[in-house]
């Protein structure tokens, strides 16, 4: 049986000493795993059926939850909230019409799962709120153990005053059935790490930046696939500068200024281990929809541990720091900081690189 000392020891081996809120979460997660999650016939919970970890980005929520998840000996599943929504909607499309299609699909989805972890749980849309409310109803009724990490306290979910009241029953259910833990540490662990030996973010958009991106692509793919190509992302065409087996090279305008959704980015992150995002003009980020697409892209590629290289006219972190208009923007800055650090281990690192032959510089 898992105990707190095992979790603390694994973190210590990574050079991490848990703070007070992280220790509180470890204790709650270990207790959750020790329970069977079943509810009494009276409807009163025998024990909390979930743990809800919330706080500012980079406070160690995912770190603690992922560590416990890796150590848990049960039938388990962990996924990002975007991925969950895509899967549920796909199942709903094929589900026969009935009185409770959502409940039926939720039961199918949960079949065989004893521990479920959602990373970066958020609710900004009323349709997602309705789906998530019914899913949690079903999961709790079935006695499933659930762990959620979020940048939002339960009461801050679906903050739009037009719809918030309609999500209140689910919020109250979370507060009643979950142990809610606030990660309130002052430190963002993603900042301050040693920079990776290979730069990831480039500015301005000049010949030096263009040549740097060229060398990165050739390093992993060689020059055989160094040609424009039209791909398919979530069923729609996408023009790319080049596409290798592991690394994709696309202009920001095609991927984030154009009308795209998180489904496109999920599709790309499943096919490639890394992405070169080229020609980002920071003035485009003043448009909320464009900024939101960048937030989604970073979330999805970070969650899949994909590599991300960005070329922009001005430093991307500085451009994002002065903007508003997208949900979860502070998390994007935090994640970008980690993605360019030595400690970030992307799946591209495991891809075989082509023997070093420098490409000819761009004219």
Phi and psi in degrees as a GROMACS rama.xvg file:
@    title "Ramachandran Plot"
@    xaxis  label "Phi"
@    yaxis  label "Psi"
@TYPE xy
-68.7664  137.608  UNK-2
-128.156  169.385  UNK-3
-61.5987  -37.1452  UNK-4
-60.6359  -37.9438  UNK-5
-61.9459  -43.0621  UNK-6
-65.2901  -45.8061  UNK-7
-61.3794  -38.6425  UNK-8
-66.3898  -39.3236  UNK-9
-64.2132  -42.7267  UNK-10
-65.0569  -39.8336  UNK-11
-62.0107  -36.1866  UNK-12
-64.5729  -21.0068  UNK-13
-96.4608  6.79041  UNK-14
80.8655  23.3627  UNK-15
-117.004  126.786  UNK-16
-106.573  114.02  UNK-17
-61.0707  139.469  UNK-18
-85.118  -174.619  UNK-19
-61.4805  -45.9181  UNK-20
-69.5737  -34.5164  UNK-21
-66.7203  -38.9504  UNK-22
-65.7826  -38.9335  UNK-23
-61.0824  -41.5317  UNK-24
-66.8988  -40.9838  UNK-25
-58.5637  -45.7551  UNK-26
-61.3347  -43.8166  UNK-27
-66.3577  -39.1072  UNK-28
-68.8523  -40.8672  UNK-29
-64.0805  -41.2004  UNK-30
-62.4393  -41.7311  UNK-31
-60.7673  -43.6238  UNK-32
-67.0073  -27.7565  UNK-33
-76.5705  -19.2165  UNK-34
-89.8287  163.754  UNK-35
-97.9934  -1.28119  UNK-36
75.8365  -3.62286  UNK-37
-74.1718  149.625  UNK-38
-100.16  148.71  UNK-39
-69.201  158.132  UNK-40
-60.2306  -27.5619  UNK-41
-70.1075  -12.9761  UNK-42
94.5342  -5.32242  UNK-43
-86.8825  129.596  UNK-44
-66.4236  132.458  UNK-45
-70.713  -30.3287  UNK-46
-156.159  163.573  UNK-47
-59.1951  136.936  UNK-48
-96.9219  1.17793  UNK-49
-160.799  169.845  UNK-50
-129.036  130.406  UNK-51
-116.567  108.703  UNK-52
-102.977  121.209  UNK-53
-133.857  156.865  UNK-54
161.243  177.464  UNK-55
-62.754  160.372  UNK-56
-59.3248  147.007  UNK-57
77.1785  14.2034  UNK-58
-90.3452  4.42001  UNK-59
96.8537  14.0412  UNK-60
-62.7449  -55.6624  UNK-61
-65.4524  -34.6539  UNK-62
-58.5812  -49.6827  UNK-63
-67.1155  -47.7193  UNK-64
-62.963  -43.4597  UNK-65
-63.7045  -37.4869  UNK-66
-64.4003  -46.2449  UNK-67
-65.0069  -41.0378  UNK-68
-59.6986  -43.3395  UNK-69
-62.1157  -33.5633  UNK-70
-85.5741  -17.5745  UNK-71
-66.2321  134.321  UNK-72
-107.114  81.2086  UNK-73
-162.598  174.134  UNK-74
-77.4389  117.401  UNK-75
-139.092  160.078  UNK-76
-150.258  135.092  UNK-77
-128.152  134.158  UNK-78
-157.326  161.008  UNK-79
-78.2536  150.906  UNK-80
-59.9676  -37.7419  UNK-81
-58.7996  -42.6648  UNK-82
-64.9711  -40.2175  UNK-83
-61.5337  -47.0741  UNK-84
-60.9323  -41.1905  UNK-85
-61.8029  -45.2181  UNK-86
-66.3143  -42.2294  UNK-87
-63.4652  -43.393  UNK-88
-66.2546  -35.991  UNK-89
-63.666  -41.3825  UNK-90
-68.8126  -37.0128  UNK-91
-63.4118  -35.9777  UNK-92
-60.6971  -38.6719  UNK-93
-92.32  -3.74391  UNK-94
-79.8222  130.072  UNK-95
-59.1874  149.17  UNK-96
-63.7536  142.769  UNK-97
-166.868  -176.743  UNK-98
-70.0285  -31.0355  UNK-99
-140.787  69.1102  UNK-100
-62.1195  -40.4396  UNK-101
-62.0514  -45.8056  UNK-102
-63.1887  -39.6112  UNK-103
-64.5551  -45.7994  UNK-104
-65.5544  -39.3795  UNK-105
-61.0953  -41.3174  UNK-106
-63.7735  -42.2201  UNK-107
-61.8443  -43.9898  UNK-108
-63.3928  -37.4767  UNK-109
-85.7676  -8.19801  UNK-110
-58.9685  124.696  UNK-111
84.1141  -4.65479  UNK-112
-95.6957  126.279  UNK-113
-100.822  -32.0577  UNK-114
-131.494  126.497  UNK-115
-123.202  127.667  UNK-116
-119.992  123.491  UNK-117
-105.777  123.594  UNK-118
-96.3461  141.197  UNK-119
57.1305  50.3694  UNK-120
-65.2931  131.388  UNK-121
-154.778  153.925  UNK-122
-138.158  108.817  UNK-123
-115.81  -12.1375  UNK-124
-122.3  137.927  UNK-125
-65.4068  -33.5483  UNK-126
-65.6365  -43.3865  UNK-127
-64.1006  -35.8737  UNK-128
-63.1169  -43.9168  UNK-129
-63.4538  -45.1925  UNK-130
-61.6151  -46.3447  UNK-131
-67.9195  -37.0159  UNK-132
-61.0856  -45.5127  UNK-133
-68.5563  -36.6268  UNK-134
-63.4756  -45.711  UNK-135
-65.0726  -38.5119  UNK-136
-53.7014  -48.4408  UNK-137
-66.8971  -45.3833  UNK-138
-61.9467  -42.5383  UNK-139
-68.2132  -41.4355  UNK-140
-62.5041  -32.1874  UNK-141
-84.2953  -3.11196  UNK-142
76.5658  23.8169  UNK-143
-75.3194  145.722  UNK-144
-91.2089  130.607  UNK-145
-129.799  136.805  UNK-146
-125.512  128.92  UNK-147
-122.133  134.356  UNK-148
-112.508  143.854  UNK-149
-157.031  153.803  UNK-150
-85.2355  -1.53218  UNK-151
-118.023  135.062  UNK-152
-64.8571  154.023  UNK-153
-50.4536  -43.739  UNK-154
-67.6114  -14.756  UNK-155
-94.2654  -1.85357  UNK-156
-69.0146  143.774  UNK-157
45.6385  64.1885  UNK-158
-71.6698  -15.4913  UNK-159
-54.2491  116.157  UNK-160
-60.9849  -21.8695  UNK-161
-67.7942  -28.9711  UNK-162
-120.462  -13.0538  UNK-163
-55.2334  -42.8325  UNK-164
-60.6467  -30.8  UNK-165
-72.0882  -18.921  UNK-166
-97.9828  -3.40791  UNK-167
-56.9807  -42.0816  UNK-168
-57.1955  -38.5944  UNK-169
-69.6968  -39.1217  UNK-170
-60.1998  -45.5715  UNK-171
-64.4764  -35.2087  UNK-172
-64.8758  -41.5855  UNK-173
-61.0574  -45.8024  UNK-174
-66.5315  -29.663  UNK-175
-82.313  -37.9315  UNK-176
-102.311  -11.1353  UNK-177
-114.961  148.861  UNK-178
-81.0004  116.725  UNK-179
-98.4098  123.262  UNK-180
-125.141  127.665  UNK-181
-95.3453  116.763  UNK-182
-83.3121  99.8569  UNK-183
-110.281  18.5773  UNK-184
-62.4668  151.63  UNK-185
-80.6312  -20.2193  UNK-186
-92.0667  134.121  UNK-187
-94.0196  108.701  UNK-188
-66.9857  -14.8111  UNK-189
-81.0454  -19.0523  UNK-190
-92.1919  151.837  UNK-191
88.6678  1.39381  UNK-192
-74.829  158.766  UNK-193
-65.5431  135.582  UNK-194
-65.8631  145.521  UNK-195
-66.0688  149.158  UNK-196
-63.6304  -28.4859  UNK-197
-100.787  115.582  UNK-198
-58.0535  148.328  UNK-199
-115.672  -26.6067  UNK-200
-120.071  134.36  UNK-201
-130.632  140.733  UNK-202
-158.314  147.548  UNK-203
-83.1277  -170.354  UNK-204
-87.3831  80.0998  UNK-205
-126.304  -173.913  UNK-206
-62.8126  -37.0857  UNK-207
-62.7208  -42.5909  UNK-208
-64.9369  -44.2707  UNK-209
-59.0285  -41.6525  UNK-210
-68.6855  -35.988  UNK-211
-62.8185  -43.3739  UNK-212
-65.2866  -39.5792  UNK-213
-59.6181  -45.0649  UNK-214
-65.44  -36.086  UNK-215
-63.3982  -46.2333  UNK-216
-63.073  -46.5055  UNK-217
-65.707  -32.0311  UNK-218
-57.9109  -39.8576  UNK-219
-96.6193  -26.9066  UNK-220
-120.132  -11.3424  UNK-221
73.4141  -169.676  UNK-222
-104.587  -2.3187  UNK-223
-64.5216  -33.3129  UNK-224
-101.743  15.6924  UNK-225
-82.9811  72.9396  UNK-226
-156.631  151.545  UNK-227
-60.6851  145.904  UNK-228
-151.466  150.052  UNK-229
-104.799  123.868  UNK-230
-109.474  177.964  UNK-231
-118.226  125.771  UNK-232
-127.046  116.515  UNK-233
53.0577  38.7258  UNK-234
83.503  5.5975  UNK-235
-125.477  149.249  UNK-236
-68.8878  146.384  UNK-237
-139.902  121.881  UNK-238
-81.3887  130.358  UNK-239
-124.757  150.091  UNK-240
-70.3347  -36.77  UNK-241
-166.054  152.042  UNK-242
-142.635  115.607  UNK-243
-101.49  -165.749  UNK-244
-72.7116  -31.9399  UNK-245
-118.331  -25.0131  UNK-246
-125.287  133.792  UNK-247
-114.229  140.615  UNK-248
-122.836  113.052  UNK-249
-136.704  147.813  UNK-250
-77.3149  143.733  UNK-251
-57.7925  -37.777  UNK-252
-60.6176  -40.116  UNK-253
-70.5505  -31.3939  UNK-254
-98.3652  -28.0995  UNK-255
-127.185  -28.4548  UNK-256
-77.9602  -40.9691  UNK-257
-65.5156  159.374  UNK-258
-71.6749  104.528  UNK-259
-132.36  165.607  UNK-260
-129.4  175.846  UNK-261
-62.5105  -21.8472  UNK-262
-64.1949  -36.8902  UNK-263
-61.3538  -43.8143  UNK-264
-72.5567  -34.5112  UNK-265
-61.5695  -43.449  UNK-266
-60.9878  -46.2283  UNK-267
-66.2885  -40.6681  UNK-268
-67.2211  -23.5369  UNK-269
-79.3403  -25.1435  UNK-270
-94.6949  -29.0827  UNK-271
-126.344  151.274  UNK-272
-88.364  -13.7041  UNK-273
-157.541  160.31  UNK-274
-137.068  131.418  UNK-275
-99.0404  115.328  UNK-276
-103.378  105.302  UNK-277
-103.852  156.606  UNK-278
57.9117  48.9156  UNK-279
-86.1072  112.534  UNK-280
-92.8365  116.103  UNK-281
-63.2001  -19.1082  UNK-282
-63.5014  -26.0376  UNK-283
-65.2146  -26.1972  UNK-284
-71.1198  -10.643  UNK-285
-69.6076  -16.8617  UNK-286
-85.6856  119.785  UNK-287
-54.1712  -40.218  UNK-288
-67.4358  -38.0664  UNK-289
-65.9906  -44.4489  UNK-290
-61.8789  -41.9045  UNK-291
-62.8485  -37.5595  UNK-292
-64.84  -38.6501  UNK-293
-63.7509  -40.4995  UNK-294
-59.6769  -46.7749  UNK-295
-59.9485  -46.0026  UNK-296
-60.0673  -47.1456  UNK-297
-62.9375  -44.1434  UNK-298
-54.7836  -49.9507  UNK-299
-70.4422  -42.1093  UNK-300
-70.3545  -35.2927  UNK-301
-65.2349  -46.3895  UNK-302
-61.8753  -33.7292  UNK-303
-87.3797  1.98343  UNK-304
57.8491  43.2388  UNK-305
-90.3579  155.673  UNK-306
-83.2545  145.624  UNK-307
-135.872  124.134  UNK-308
-116.643  131.33  UNK-309
-127.259  131.162  UNK-310
-115.488  123.651  UNK-311
-137.963  163.151  UNK-312
-72.7215  -27.5812  UNK-313
-131.782  155.797  UNK-314
-51.0241  128.562  UNK-315
-64.5829  -38.9205  UNK-316
-63.5181  -42.9709  UNK-317
-64.9955  -39.2596  UNK-318
-64.9309  -40.7214  UNK-319
-71.707  -32.9086  UNK-320
-61.8413  -29.0963  UNK-321
-98.5035  13.3472  UNK-322
-111.288  156.955  UNK-323
-136.349  162.78  UNK-324
127.316  -3.90009  UNK-325
-127.556  147.581  UNK-326
-70.2192  142.486  UNK-327
66.1857  28.3286  UNK-328
-67.5746  -35.8651  UNK-329
-63.3732  -33.1804  UNK-330
-65.4875  -34.9132  UNK-331
-61.5688  -46.3426  UNK-332
-60.2527  -42.9856  UNK-333
-62.4849  -43.6532  UNK-334
-70.9599  -37.9417  UNK-335
-61.3783  -36.9177  UNK-336
-60.937  -43.0753  UNK-337
-71.6398  -35.9876  UNK-338
-66.5723  -17.4632  UNK-339
-105.142  13.5466  UNK-340
-98.481  161.298  UNK-341
-64.6442  -29.8449  UNK-342
-73.6099  -15.0383  UNK-343
-80.8022  117.977  UNK-344
-105.334  100.041  UNK-345
-86.7428  160.091  UNK-346
-68.152  -18.8831  UNK-347
-67.5018  -27.7415  UNK-348
-60.5359  -28.8888  UNK-349
-87.4333  -7.84211  UNK-350
-76.0798  140.295  UNK-351
-67.7117  126.828  UNK-352
-88.9954  150.547  UNK-353
-73.6266  143.216  UNK-354
-49.531  137.684  UNK-355
-61.859  108.572  UNK-356
-135.348  113.986  UNK-357
-68.1291  135.621  UNK-358
-76.53  159.449  UNK-359
-68.4459  134.637  UNK-360
-57.8157  151.682  UNK-361
-66.9113  145.356  UNK-362
